[in-house]
Each structure stands twice: as C-alpha cells, then as structure tokens.
Amino acid sequence: MADKNRENTEKQIADAGKIYTKRLEKHHDELRWLYMELYDNSSMFAELTERLEGLYRERSRELKSMDLSRESRPDWYKQNDMLGMMFYIDNFAGNMKGVESKLDYMEQCNVNYIHLMPFLETPKGRSDGGYAVSDFRKVQENLGSMEDLESLTAACHKKGIRVCMDFVMNHTSEDHEWAKKARQGDGEYMSRYFFFDSDQIPNQYEKTVPQVFPTTAPGNFTWLPDAGHYVMTTFYPYQWDLNYKNPRVFNEMMYNFLYLTNRGIDIVRIDAVPYIWKELNTQCRNLKQVHTIVRMMRIISEIVCPGVLLLGEVVMEPEKVVPYFGTVEKPECHMLYNVTTMATTWHTVATRDVRLLKKQLDIVNGLPKEYVFLNYLRCHDDIGWGLDYDTLLGEGIRERSHKEYLNHYFLGLEGGSNSRGELYNADPVTGDARFCGTTASMCGIEKAGAGQDREAMEKAVRLDVMLHAYMFMQSGIPVLYSGDEVGQVNDYTYKKDPDKAEDARYIHRGAMDWKLAELIRDKTSVPARIFSRLDQLEKIRKSEKVFTCQADTWTIDTFDASVLCIGRYYEGEKIIGIFNFSEYDKTAWINETDGIYTDMISGEKRKAAGVDIPACGFVYMKREE
C-alpha cells in the first residue's frame, strides 16, 4: 500500500503543471475579486499571478510531495501528537548548523514543531529582537545562510519535525533597501511607507492611534531630519510601517513570503497582524482590509504551497481574535495564539482564584473546533496584563491596583510570592507595566535554588509541572519555551550588553544552559525531576486520542476557588484533569458518576468524586472502558 501511495504521489508531482492550474482555477476568481476591491489594478494582479506560477515551479520536489500529503489530510496539525518548542537560534545552539545537531534532543523532548525566532538580517543594536528586518532573503550572518536554513528544514522533515518562522509584514528596518531609497527622497519608495513633510497629518493620526510602547518609544511617528519628513513608526523609530495601500508592497511581500516557504518553512507566524492596514481617524487596528490581506495570503499559500500553515499573532481575548480565523468557507489563519488565557493563568497563580480562568476557558471551549489555538506559559515576549477587568470589577478588583499587585507579586514583593523577574516598559503615570521572567523563576525555582531551600524547591517544581499539565489539557496545541523543559531560570547577564541592557525581556531570552540538559540523567536534580515529569505528560498526551483538537473540552465545578477541573471527551474516551493553584492541599468536590477512573500517573483506580489534590499539584484521571 505504501509503495502504491508513493507511486501516486510521484505521478502527481510529475504532473505539476496540471496541479498548479487546478489550484489556481479553484481560487482565481475570489483572489482577483479581493485584489481588485483593494487595489483596482489589473496589471499588478496579472504580475502577481505570473510570479506565483514561477514560485510554484521553483518549489522543490520534496516540498511539493509534502504539500500533496497534507492536502489529502487537512487536519494533520490538529492531532494529539503536536508539541512545539520556540527558541532563538543563537541562544539555543549558536547557529543553524548547531540547531541541526540538536534535533535528537528535540526528539527526546517529544517536540515535533520548532519555532525559530527571528533569524533574518537585522541591524545590530536596532533589531527589536529580530523584528526589524533589513533583508527578507538573507539570514543573519552569525546564524548561517539560506543554504543552512534549507539543510535544517530538510533534516527536520526527515524526523517529522515542522519548522515555524516569523514573517514581519507590518514594517521593515530603516536599513532595508526600500527605506534607504525612501530616505534619499525616491518617491517610488517613499510611497511604500507613510511619509509626511509636516506634522499636520501625523498629529491627526496621534489623536486616535494608541501607543504600543509609550515609555520606550512614545508616539507613532519619527521625524527624519536628513529626509525632512515624518515616517510612521508604530513600534520603534527604526521600524518603518509599510503602506499596504500600495499594491507593490503587497506583491513584493508575498514574493518574500513564498521565497521563504520554498526554503522549507512549514508554519509562517504573521507578526503584528492587526496593525497591517492604516486609516486616518481610526485606531489603525483590526481594520477590515487586514482580513482581506490575510485571506489573500491564505489563498496564495493554498495555490503555491498548501502544506504551509499561517499562524497569526493577535494579542486580544479569544472571542475577539476569532475573526482572524475567517470562516469555514473563507478561512484566514490556521492557528492563533491564546494570549489572554496565558496572562490569566499567571493571574490565577498570583490570586489562587480560578474563576476568571474558568470563564476564559469556557469561552475558548465554546468556539468551533475548527479554531486551533497555540497555548503556552511563557514565550520570548513580556506578559501584558490584558485581563477581563469588567469581570474582575464585579469582584471588587480594580484594573490599576490589580496590575500593580500582579507586578509586585511576580517581582517577589507581595502575596507570599517566591517569584523573580523584572518589569518592562513601566509607566509611572498609568501604573501599567509588563512582566518578564522564565516559567521556572516565576514558579519560585530561582529563589529556592539561591536559598538552597529544599522544601521551597519541592513546591516550586510541583507548581511548574502542574502548570504544564494544565497547559497540555487545554484545547489546542501546547508550545514550550526552550529551557522550560529543564527549569532554566532568569539570565541577568543581558545587563552587561549595551545593546540589550535597557530591554528587560532579555532576562528570559538567555542562552540555553546545556549543563542543565546534561543533568536530566541525574534523577535527583531539579532539571531531571521537571524533564521526566513533562516527558511522562507528553507521552500521555500523544498516546491518548482524547487530546486531539477535535475533542469536546469543558470545565467542571470543584466548589473551591483555587481548584480548576477540565474534562475532555472524544470517541467514547474521557479524561479529567484537576489542578490546585493554592499552596494548600485541597479536595475537588466533583462527582462524575459515569464509572470508575484510573489515575494516569499512579495507576490507582477510584471514583471521580471528592478528589484530593496536593498543594500546587494535579491529577489526570481516565474513565475506564
């Protein structure tokens, strides 16, 4: 049967021209309608479709084969075997060749999806962690080359590992060739950005457009004395916003997108999606034209590289990000980040109160199963406390005071906290700030290790593992941040680097400590205790079909504000996860009367009623057949 399937695939690849024509015919009319609605430029559309065919022909035989396989099983990424890990290439293994040499370690971590943090060329000292791209077709010299990227993705594919990268669509670096020519007064290139020769229109924008970094990069425009113009810079002065009202910008960025997918990228993370389209007298966020652009991007990928997924970075509540999935008939992103639930999780750690988190999970669980969220505890970025303050106000909790409490808690200053970390972009006027720190440090592992406190370390490790167990139980795909699998703590050495010293986010962007990874063989060590327990949970998740994205997922009342219970059901199988967010032993007063359950960790058989949960602990229980 395998040989027959291979023969069919080979035949289809050999008939590549017909495959492309069939895909184009399926999508052409909608793509043209959307393009003309946005740009009303038939010649530019003709150029786009011509280039798409050329980029399809440049796509390798191996990638076309993978496209066909994934086309035949469009839900391939919704299965229970998906586990991701994100990392900076230099921090993780020096360069791309180094990452390739660590693929066996990835397999040991049960990871089959890696997110390579920004690796395209950026100017030293003005990169915003790699999000100020000066060349979309060149790898940072210290990380390798495009040939190294192709070698890495090919090696990953042989091991069944998918590769994700960031595609920064909203802006370029001021060192990009377009920006350099625009700065010199070339009108063709100035039109690819937002240039103004006076502050009249910029001031109008400022009346309605919020500031992203009011402390470190106030305002949304930067004056260029040498050019005699203002340029729109939503994020940092060295990141110039692209003008997608210009069809040349859209076309060229799509060519860059496809060039990168042709290097073997499987998942494209679209950075800052809501910001892509700008209109005067609006907030320049989430405008309808953004959805037109993302829909066209989805169509283009389905024509040229249908095996590639689009991952949207949309930092809003789950119910508000839903439009970025599109519709069943006209889909946009394949996956989105579950950002608000992540922040609410840490709120729950600090308050020992699961009510807001339960409400958040109920909202996510109530969405169509076609919607796939990426769940995580920590990532490369800070934690912004964008919580549901309307709900919290009903409990007597006010926004400003609560944000201050959360930051003080995770700084280790309040609420009996053992957390360690630092603030980023603190604003003394509004009281707002973002928090930075690794999962391990926020759970208390750093403090316990420094104080050589065995009892505190035991509690910190239990909390760390419990949070991962809870994340694995959520609806969607779990993603680890590199180092979390071995309990890596904050790295304060960034303060010695003048290019990083002012950005507290580098506290959790430290180099991977491979000495910790070596300790996973020492069963008494903290890294081994975390690694082995995560390994057990990951293998449970991969072996139980109830963890598929298609499963029914819901919360169950525990009658204790500090205990969360999640149920999952799929094709006759049912699992319950119970999570204790307090430092005291608790009893979850659930009463599931549908049979006997087996504790998936201890093997003990019992009824799912009045379940005792240790402090900062959890239980996974599976109903017997």
C-alpha positions as CSV (number, residue, x, y, z in Angstrom):
1,M,0.0,0.0,0.0
2,A,2.9,2.4,0.9
3,D,4.5,1.7,-2.5
4,K,1.2,2.4,-4.3
5,N,0.8,5.7,-2.4
6,R,4.3,6.7,-3.3
7,E,3.7,5.9,-7.0
8,N,0.5,8.0,-6.9
9,T,2.4,10.9,-5.3
10,E,5.2,10.7,-7.9
11,K,2.7,10.7,-10.7
12,Q,1.0,13.8,-9.3
13,I,4.3,15.6,-8.9
14,A,5.3,14.7,-12.4
15,D,2.0,16.4,-13.5
16,A,2.9,19.5,-11.6
17,G,1.6,21.9,-14.2
18,K,-1.9,20.5,-14.0
19,I,-1.9,20.6,-10.2
20,Y,-1.0,24.3,-10.2
21,T,-3.6,25.1,-12.8
22,K,-6.3,23.2,-10.8
23,R,-5.4,25.1,-7.6
24,L,-5.3,28.4,-9.4
25,E,-8.7,27.8,-11.1
26,K,-10.2,26.9,-7.7
27,H,-9.1,30.2,-6.2
28,H,-8.6,32.6,-9.1
29,D,-11.9,34.4,-9.1
30,E,-12.0,35.1,-5.4
31,L,-8.4,36.2,-5.3
32,R,-8.9,38.6,-8.3
33,W,-12.1,40.0,-6.7
34,L,-10.4,40.7,-3.4
35,Y,-7.3,42.2,-5.1
36,M,-9.3,44.4,-7.4
37,E,-11.6,45.5,-4.5
38,L,-8.5,46.6,-2.5
39,Y,-6.3,47.9,-5.4
40,D,-8.3,48.1,-8.6
41,N,-5.1,47.4,-10.5
42,S,-5.4,44.6,-13.1
43,S,-1.8,44.9,-14.3
44,M,-0.4,44.3,-10.8
45,F,-2.8,41.4,-10.4
46,A,-1.5,39.9,-13.6
47,E,2.1,40.3,-12.4
48,L,1.1,38.6,-9.1
49,T,-0.4,35.5,-10.7
50,E,2.5,35.2,-13.2
51,R,5.0,35.3,-10.3
52,L,3.0,32.8,-8.3
53,E,3.4,30.2,-11.0
54,G,7.1,30.8,-11.2
55,L,7.5,30.4,-7.4
56,Y,5.5,27.2,-7.6
57,R,7.8,25.8,-10.2
58,E,10.8,26.7,-8.0
59,R,9.3,24.7,-5.1
60,S,11.3,21.5,-4.6
61,R,10.0,18.1,-5.4
62,E,10.2,17.1,-1.7
63,L,8.1,20.1,-0.6
64,K,5.5,19.5,-3.3
65,S,5.2,15.9,-2.2
66,M,4.7,17.1,1.4
67,D,2.0,19.6,0.1
68,L,0.1,16.8,-1.5
69,S,0.2,14.7,1.6
70,R,-1.0,17.5,3.8
71,E,-3.7,18.4,1.2
72,S,-5.1,14.9,1.5
73,R,-5.3,15.2,5.3
74,P,-6.0,18.9,6.0
75,D,-6.4,18.3,9.7
76,W,-2.9,16.9,10.1
77,Y,-1.9,19.7,12.5
78,K,-4.9,19.2,14.8
79,Q,-3.8,15.8,16.1
80,N,-2.8,14.9,19.7
81,D,0.9,14.4,18.7
82,M,1.6,18.1,18.2
83,L,4.0,19.6,20.6
84,G,6.0,22.8,19.9
85,M,9.1,24.5,21.2
86,M,10.3,28.0,20.5
87,F,13.8,29.4,20.8
88,Y,16.3,31.9,19.5
89,I,18.8,30.1,17.2
90,D,21.9,31.7,18.7
91,N,20.8,31.2,22.3
92,F,19.8,27.6,21.7
93,A,22.7,26.3,19.6
94,G,24.9,29.1,18.2
95,N,23.7,28.9,14.6
96,M,21.5,26.8,12.2
97,K,24.1,24.1,11.9
98,G,24.1,23.9,15.7
99,V,20.3,23.5,15.8
100,E,20.5,20.8,13.2
101,S,23.0,19.0,15.5
102,K,20.4,19.2,18.4
103,L,17.5,17.5,16.6
104,D,18.0,14.3,18.6
105,Y,17.5,16.4,21.7
106,M,14.2,17.8,20.2
107,E,13.0,14.2,19.7
108,Q,14.0,13.4,23.3
109,C,11.8,16.4,24.3
110,N,8.9,14.8,22.3
111,V,8.9,18.0,20.2
112,N,7.8,17.8,16.5
113,Y,7.3,21.5,15.8
114,I,10.0,24.1,16.3
115,H,9.6,27.9,16.1
116,L,12.8,29.5,15.1
117,M,12.7,33.0,16.5
118,P,13.6,35.8,14.0
119,F,16.7,35.0,12.0
120,L,16.5,37.3,9.0
121,E,19.1,40.1,8.7
122,T,18.7,42.9,11.1
123,P,20.9,45.9,12.1
124,K,23.0,45.3,15.2
125,G,21.6,47.3,18.2
126,R,18.4,48.2,16.3
127,S,16.7,44.9,15.8
128,D,13.9,44.7,18.4
129,G,14.9,41.0,19.0
130,G,15.0,40.4,15.2
131,Y,11.7,42.1,14.3
132,A,13.4,44.9,12.4
133,V,14.2,43.1,9.1
134,S,16.6,44.7,6.7
135,D,16.6,41.9,4.2
136,F,13.8,39.3,3.9
137,R,16.1,37.0,1.8
138,K,19.2,36.9,3.9
139,V,19.9,35.1,7.2
140,Q,21.8,36.9,9.9
141,E,25.4,36.2,9.2
142,N,26.2,34.9,12.6
143,L,23.3,32.4,12.3
144,G,24.2,30.9,8.9
145,S,22.8,31.2,5.4
146,M,19.8,30.4,3.4
147,E,21.5,27.2,2.4
148,D,21.9,26.3,6.1
149,L,18.2,27.0,6.5
150,E,17.3,24.6,3.7
151,S,19.6,22.0,5.2
152,L,17.9,22.4,8.6
153,T,14.4,22.3,7.4
154,A,15.2,19.2,5.3
155,A,16.7,17.5,8.3
156,C,13.7,18.4,10.4
157,H,11.3,17.0,7.8
158,K,13.2,13.6,7.8
159,K,12.4,13.4,11.6
160,G,8.8,14.5,11.2
161,I,9.6,18.0,12.7
162,R,7.8,21.0,11.3
163,V,9.5,24.4,11.2
164,C,8.0,27.8,12.0
165,M,9.4,31.2,11.4
166,D,8.4,34.8,11.9
167,F,7.3,36.9,8.9
168,V,7.3,40.5,9.8
169,M,4.8,42.1,7.5
170,N,3.9,45.3,9.2
171,H,7.2,47.1,8.9
172,T,10.8,46.9,7.7
173,S,14.0,48.1,9.3
174,E,15.1,51.6,8.4
175,D,18.2,49.8,6.9
176,H,16.1,47.9,4.4
177,E,16.9,48.8,0.8
178,W,13.4,50.3,0.3
179,A,13.8,52.5,3.4
180,K,17.3,53.7,2.3
181,K,15.9,54.8,-1.1
182,A,12.9,56.4,0.6
183,R,15.2,58.3,2.9
184,Q,17.0,59.7,-0.1
185,G,13.7,61.1,-1.5
186,D,12.9,58.5,-4.1
187,G,9.1,58.9,-4.4
188,E,8.6,55.3,-5.6
189,Y,10.0,54.0,-2.3
190,M,8.5,56.7,-0.1
191,S,5.1,55.5,-1.3
192,R,5.9,52.1,0.2
193,Y,5.9,53.8,3.7
194,F,3.9,56.6,5.3
195,F,5.9,59.8,4.7
196,F,4.7,63.3,5.6
197,D,6.5,66.6,5.1
198,S,4.8,68.3,8.1
199,D,3.2,67.1,11.4
200,Q,-0.3,68.0,10.3
201,I,-1.4,64.5,9.3
202,P,0.8,62.7,11.9
203,N,-0.9,64.8,14.6
204,Q,-4.3,63.7,13.3
205,Y,-3.3,60.0,13.4
206,E,-2.0,60.5,17.0
207,K,-5.5,61.6,18.1
208,T,-6.9,58.1,17.6
209,V,-4.0,55.7,17.4
210,P,-2.8,54.2,20.7
211,Q,0.9,53.9,21.6
212,V,2.4,50.5,21.7
213,F,5.5,51.4,23.8
214,P,4.6,54.8,25.5
215,T,7.6,54.7,27.7
216,T,10.4,53.4,25.5
217,A,9.1,54.6,22.1
218,P,6.4,57.2,22.6
219,G,4.2,58.3,19.6
220,N,3.6,56.7,16.3
221,F,5.8,58.8,14.1
222,T,9.5,59.7,13.8
223,W,11.0,62.9,12.4
224,L,13.8,62.3,9.9
225,P,16.0,65.5,9.8
226,D,18.0,64.3,6.9
227,A,14.9,63.5,4.8
228,G,12.8,66.4,6.1
229,H,9.9,64.1,6.6
230,Y,8.0,62.3,9.3
231,V,7.6,58.5,8.9
232,M,5.1,56.2,10.6
233,T,6.8,54.0,13.2
234,T,4.2,52.2,15.3
235,F,6.7,50.2,17.2
236,Y,10.2,51.7,17.3
237,P,11.7,54.6,15.4
238,Y,13.9,52.2,13.4
239,Q,10.9,50.1,12.3
240,W,9.1,51.8,9.5
241,D,5.4,50.8,8.8
242,L,4.7,49.5,5.3
243,N,1.9,51.0,3.3
244,Y,-0.3,48.2,2.1
245,K,-2.4,50.6,0.2
246,N,0.3,50.3,-2.4
247,P,-0.1,47.1,-4.4
248,R,3.6,47.0,-5.0
249,V,4.1,46.5,-1.2
250,F,1.6,43.6,-1.1
251,N,3.1,41.9,-4.2
252,E,6.7,42.1,-3.1
253,M,5.9,40.9,0.4
254,M,4.0,37.9,-1.0
255,Y,7.0,37.1,-3.1
256,N,9.2,37.2,0.0
257,F,6.7,35.0,1.9
258,L,6.8,32.4,-0.9
259,Y,10.6,32.6,-1.2
260,L,10.8,31.7,2.5
261,T,8.2,28.9,2.3
262,N,10.2,27.5,-0.6
263,R,13.2,27.1,1.8
264,G,11.2,24.5,3.7
265,I,9.2,26.6,6.2
266,D,6.0,24.8,7.3
267,I,4.4,27.4,9.5
268,V,4.6,31.2,9.0
269,R,3.9,33.3,12.0
270,I,2.5,36.6,10.8
271,D,3.8,39.2,13.2
272,A,1.5,42.0,14.4
273,V,-1.4,41.1,12.1
274,P,-3.9,43.6,13.4
275,Y,-1.6,46.6,12.5
276,I,-1.1,45.9,8.8
277,W,-3.7,48.4,7.4
278,K,-3.7,52.1,8.4
279,E,-6.6,54.5,8.0
280,L,-6.8,58.1,9.3
281,N,-9.3,58.7,12.1
282,T,-9.2,55.1,13.3
283,Q,-7.1,53.2,15.8
284,C,-5.2,51.6,12.9
285,R,-6.0,48.2,14.4
286,N,-8.2,45.3,13.2
287,L,-9.5,47.1,10.1
288,K,-11.5,45.1,7.6
289,Q,-8.7,45.5,5.0
290,V,-6.4,43.4,7.3
291,H,-8.8,40.5,6.8
292,T,-8.7,41.0,3.0
293,I,-4.9,40.8,3.0
294,V,-4.8,37.8,5.3
295,R,-7.4,36.0,3.2
296,M,-5.5,36.7,0.0
297,M,-2.3,35.4,1.8
298,R,-4.2,32.2,2.7
299,I,-5.4,31.8,-0.9
300,I,-1.9,32.4,-2.3
301,S,-0.5,29.7,0.0
302,E,-3.2,27.2,-1.0
303,I,-2.3,27.8,-4.6
304,V,1.5,27.6,-4.3
305,C,2.3,25.8,-1.0
306,P,-0.9,24.3,0.5
307,G,1.1,22.4,3.1
308,V,2.1,25.6,4.8
309,L,0.1,26.9,7.8
310,L,-0.5,30.6,8.8
311,L,-0.1,31.4,12.5
312,G,-1.5,34.8,13.5
313,E,-0.1,36.9,16.3
314,V,-3.2,38.7,17.5
315,V,-2.9,39.9,21.1
316,M,-6.6,40.1,22.2
317,E,-9.2,38.0,24.0
318,P,-10.0,34.7,22.3
319,E,-13.6,35.8,21.4
320,K,-12.1,38.9,19.7
321,V,-9.4,37.2,17.8
322,V,-11.9,34.8,16.2
323,P,-12.4,36.9,13.0
324,Y,-8.7,36.2,12.2
325,F,-9.7,32.5,11.7
326,G,-12.0,33.7,8.9
327,T,-15.0,31.4,8.2
328,V,-15.2,27.8,7.2
329,E,-15.9,28.8,3.6
330,K,-13.3,31.6,3.6
331,P,-10.6,30.7,6.1
332,E,-7.8,33.1,7.1
333,C,-5.2,31.9,9.7
334,H,-4.9,28.2,10.5
335,M,-3.9,29.0,14.1
336,L,-3.8,31.8,16.6
337,Y,-2.1,32.4,19.9
338,N,-4.1,32.1,23.1
339,V,-2.5,35.2,24.6
340,T,-5.2,36.3,27.1
341,T,-5.5,32.8,28.6
342,M,-1.8,32.8,29.2
343,A,-1.9,36.1,31.1
344,T,-5.0,34.9,33.0
345,T,-3.1,31.8,34.0
346,W,-0.5,33.8,35.8
347,H,-3.2,36.0,37.3
348,T,-4.6,32.7,38.8
349,V,-1.2,31.8,40.2
350,A,-0.9,35.2,41.9
351,T,-4.5,35.2,43.3
352,R,-5.1,31.5,43.8
353,D,-8.5,32.1,42.3
354,V,-9.5,30.2,39.2
355,R,-12.8,31.9,38.5
356,L,-11.6,34.2,35.8
357,L,-9.5,31.5,34.2
358,K,-12.5,29.1,34.2
359,K,-14.6,31.8,32.4
360,Q,-11.8,32.3,29.9
361,L,-11.5,28.6,29.2
362,D,-15.3,28.3,28.8
363,I,-15.2,30.9,26.1
364,V,-12.5,29.1,24.2
365,N,-14.1,25.7,24.7
366,G,-17.4,27.2,23.3
367,L,-15.7,28.2,20.0
368,P,-16.0,25.9,16.9
369,K,-13.4,23.1,16.9
370,E,-12.1,24.3,13.6
371,Y,-10.4,27.1,15.5
372,V,-7.0,26.0,16.8
373,F,-5.2,28.0,19.5
374,L,-1.5,27.7,20.4
375,N,-1.2,27.5,24.2
376,Y,1.9,28.5,26.1
377,L,3.1,29.5,29.6
378,R,6.0,31.7,28.5
379,C,7.4,32.9,25.2
380,H,10.1,35.4,24.0
381,D,7.9,38.3,24.9
382,D,6.8,40.0,28.1
383,I,3.4,39.4,29.9
384,G,1.0,42.2,29.5
385,W,-1.9,42.2,32.0
386,G,-4.7,42.4,29.4
387,L,-7.2,40.7,31.6
388,D,-11.0,40.8,31.6
389,Y,-11.3,43.7,34.0
390,D,-15.0,44.1,33.6
391,T,-15.5,40.7,35.2
392,L,-12.8,41.4,37.9
393,L,-14.6,44.7,38.7
394,G,-17.7,42.7,39.6
395,E,-15.5,41.0,42.2
396,G,-14.3,44.4,43.6
397,I,-10.9,44.2,41.8
398,R,-9.9,47.5,40.0
399,E,-7.6,47.5,37.0
400,R,-4.8,49.7,38.1
401,S,-4.4,48.4,41.6
402,H,-4.6,44.8,40.3
403,K,-1.9,45.3,37.7
404,E,0.3,46.8,40.4
405,Y,-0.4,43.8,42.6
406,L,0.4,41.3,39.8
407,N,3.7,43.0,39.1
408,H,4.6,43.2,42.8
409,Y,3.7,39.6,43.2
410,F,5.9,38.3,40.4
411,L,8.7,40.6,41.5
412,G,8.5,38.7,44.8
413,L,7.4,41.7,46.8
414,E,3.8,40.8,47.8
415,G,1.3,38.0,48.3
416,G,3.7,35.4,49.8
417,S,5.4,35.2,46.4
418,N,8.6,33.3,45.6
419,S,8.7,34.6,42.0
420,R,11.6,36.5,40.5
421,G,11.7,38.7,37.4
422,E,11.7,42.3,36.1
423,L,9.4,44.9,34.7
424,Y,9.4,46.2,31.1
425,N,8.0,49.5,29.8
426,A,6.8,50.6,33.3
427,D,4.7,53.7,33.0
428,P,4.5,55.6,36.4
429,V,1.6,57.8,35.1
430,T,-0.8,54.9,34.2
431,G,0.7,52.4,36.6
432,D,1.0,50.0,33.7
433,A,3.9,47.7,33.1
434,R,4.8,44.3,31.5
435,F,6.4,41.5,33.4
436,C,9.5,39.5,32.3
437,G,10.7,36.2,33.6
438,T,11.0,32.5,32.8
439,T,8.4,29.9,33.9
440,A,10.9,28.4,36.4
441,S,11.7,31.7,38.0
442,M,8.1,32.8,38.2
443,C,7.3,29.5,39.9
444,G,10.0,30.0,42.6
445,I,12.8,27.7,41.4
446,E,15.3,30.6,41.1
447,K,14.6,31.8,44.7
448,A,14.6,28.3,46.2
449,G,17.8,27.4,44.4
450,A,19.6,30.6,45.6
451,G,18.4,29.9,49.2
452,Q,19.1,26.2,49.0
453,D,15.6,25.7,50.4
454,R,14.6,22.1,49.6
455,E,11.0,22.5,50.8
456,A,10.5,25.6,48.7
457,M,12.1,23.9,45.7
458,E,9.8,20.9,46.0
459,K,6.8,23.3,46.0
460,A,8.2,25.3,43.1
461,V,8.8,22.2,41.0
462,R,5.3,20.9,41.7
463,L,3.9,24.3,40.6
464,D,6.0,24.3,37.4
465,V,4.9,20.8,36.5
466,M,1.2,21.4,37.4
467,L,1.1,24.5,35.1
468,H,2.5,22.4,32.2
469,A,0.0,19.6,32.9
470,Y,-2.8,22.2,32.9
471,M,-1.5,23.7,29.6
472,F,-1.5,20.2,28.0
473,M,-5.1,19.8,29.0
474,Q,-6.3,22.9,27.2
475,S,-7.9,22.8,23.8
476,G,-5.2,23.4,21.2
477,I,-1.5,22.8,20.7
478,P,0.9,23.3,23.6
479,V,4.2,25.1,23.0
480,L,7.2,25.1,25.3
481,Y,9.7,27.9,25.6
482,S,13.3,26.5,25.3
483,G,14.8,25.9,28.7
484,D,11.4,25.4,30.4
485,E,11.8,21.6,30.0
486,V,14.7,21.7,32.4
487,G,13.7,24.5,34.7
488,Q,16.0,27.2,33.4
489,V,15.8,30.4,35.4
490,N,16.3,34.1,34.6
491,D,19.5,35.3,33.0
492,Y,20.7,38.7,34.2
493,T,23.8,38.9,32.0
494,Y,21.9,40.9,29.5
495,K,22.6,44.0,31.6
496,K,26.2,43.9,30.6
497,D,25.4,44.2,26.9
498,P,24.7,47.8,25.9
499,D,22.5,46.7,23.1
500,K,20.2,44.8,25.5
501,A,20.6,46.5,28.9
502,E,17.5,48.7,28.5
503,D,15.2,45.8,27.5
504,A,14.2,43.6,30.4
505,R,12.8,41.0,28.0
506,Y,16.3,39.6,27.6
507,I,16.0,38.3,31.2
508,H,14.1,35.3,29.7
509,R,16.0,35.3,26.4
510,G,19.2,33.8,27.9
511,A,21.3,31.2,26.2
512,M,20.3,27.6,26.7
513,D,22.2,26.1,29.6
514,W,23.2,22.8,28.2
515,K,24.6,21.8,31.6
516,L,21.0,21.6,32.8
517,A,20.2,19.3,29.9
518,E,23.0,17.0,30.9
519,L,21.5,16.8,34.4
520,I,18.4,15.1,33.1
521,R,20.2,11.8,33.7
522,D,20.6,12.6,37.4
523,K,17.2,11.7,38.9
524,T,17.8,13.8,42.0
525,S,18.4,17.0,40.1
526,V,15.8,19.7,39.5
527,P,16.2,19.5,35.7
528,A,15.7,15.7,35.8
529,R,12.6,16.0,38.0
530,I,11.0,18.5,35.7
531,F,12.1,16.9,32.4
532,S,11.0,13.4,33.5
533,R,7.6,14.5,34.6
534,L,7.0,16.6,31.5
535,D,8.1,13.6,29.4
536,Q,5.5,11.4,31.1
537,L,2.8,14.0,30.5
538,E,3.8,14.5,26.8
539,K,3.7,10.7,26.2
540,I,0.3,10.5,27.8
541,R,-0.9,13.3,25.6
542,K,0.5,11.6,22.4
543,S,-0.9,8.2,23.3
544,E,-4.5,9.3,24.2
545,K,-6.7,10.3,21.2
546,V,-8.8,12.4,23.6
547,F,-6.1,15.1,23.4
548,T,-6.9,15.8,19.7
549,C,-8.1,19.4,18.9
550,Q,-11.4,17.8,17.8
551,A,-12.3,16.7,21.3
552,D,-15.0,18.2,23.4
553,T,-13.5,20.2,26.2
554,W,-15.2,21.8,29.2
555,T,-14.7,22.9,32.8
556,I,-16.2,21.2,35.8
557,D,-17.2,23.0,39.1
558,T,-14.9,22.0,42.0
559,F,-16.6,24.2,44.7
560,D,-13.2,25.6,45.6
561,A,-12.0,28.9,44.1
562,S,-8.4,27.7,43.9
563,V,-9.0,24.4,42.1
564,L,-9.7,24.1,38.4
565,C,-11.1,21.0,36.7
566,I,-11.1,20.3,32.9
567,G,-12.8,17.5,31.1
568,R,-12.0,16.1,27.7
569,Y,-14.1,13.7,25.6
570,Y,-13.6,12.1,22.2
571,E,-15.0,8.9,20.6
572,G,-16.0,7.3,23.8
573,E,-12.9,8.2,25.8
574,K,-13.0,10.7,28.7
575,I,-10.2,12.3,30.8
576,I,-10.5,14.7,33.7
577,G,-7.7,17.0,34.8
578,I,-7.8,18.7,38.2
579,F,-5.3,21.5,39.1
580,N,-4.6,23.0,42.5
581,F,-3.4,26.7,42.3
582,S,-3.0,27.1,46.0
583,E,-0.2,26.2,48.4
584,Y,-2.5,24.0,50.5
585,D,-3.8,20.5,50.0
586,K,-7.4,20.7,48.6
587,T,-10.3,18.5,47.8
588,A,-12.1,18.9,44.5
589,W,-15.8,18.3,45.2
590,I,-16.6,16.9,41.8
591,N,-18.9,13.9,41.4
592,E,-18.7,12.3,38.0
593,T,-21.0,9.3,38.3
594,D,-20.2,7.7,35.0
595,G,-17.9,4.9,36.2
596,I,-14.5,4.1,37.6
597,Y,-11.5,6.2,36.8
598,T,-7.8,5.4,36.7
599,D,-5.2,7.9,37.9
600,M,-3.0,8.2,34.8
601,I,0.1,8.9,36.9
602,S,-0.2,6.5,39.9
603,G,-2.4,3.8,38.2
604,E,-4.8,3.9,41.2
605,K,-8.4,3.1,40.4
606,R,-11.1,5.2,42.0
607,K,-14.4,7.1,41.6
608,A,-14.2,10.7,40.3
609,A,-15.7,12.1,43.5
610,G,-14.2,14.2,46.3
611,V,-10.7,14.0,44.8
612,D,-7.8,15.1,47.0
613,I,-5.2,17.3,45.2
614,P,-1.9,18.1,46.9
615,A,-0.7,21.7,47.2
616,C,0.3,23.1,43.7
617,G,-0.4,19.6,42.4
618,F,-2.7,18.0,39.8
619,V,-4.4,14.7,38.9
620,Y,-5.1,13.2,35.5
621,M,-7.9,10.6,35.6
622,K,-9.2,8.5,32.7
623,R,-12.6,6.8,32.7
624,E,-12.3,3.0,32.3
625,E,-13.9,1.4,29.2
